[in-house]
Amino acid sequence: MVLTACTKQPAPGPEDPLTNKTVVGKIINTGLVAADGCGYLVRTETGQELKPLNLSADFQQDGIDVVVTYRLNSEPFSCGLLPTILTAVTIVNITKL
C-alpha cells in the first residue's frame, strides 16, 4: 500500500506594502504634472514604471541609472490628461550606479 499527500500552497497575494523591495532602474522625466506629465519616474529593468513620492532633488535628473529600495504606498498615483495609473512608492534608499 502506498500513501501520498499533497499540501495546497496559498495563492500569492498582492505585494506587502510594509516590505522593502530593491530594483535597478533609470530615472525618467515625463514632464510636469501640471502640464499633463507624470513628473519623475523610476523605470525598472523589467519596464515597470514607479512613481516615487519622495525623490530628492539630487536624483531629479533624466536618464541616470539607479538602485532603489522602496516601499509600496497604499494608493496608486494618477496623472495625465488621459489618466495614467502608476504604482506609487516611498523611497527608502537610492544610489546612483
Order of alpha helices (4+ residues) and beta strands (2+ residues): beta-beta-beta-beta-beta-beta
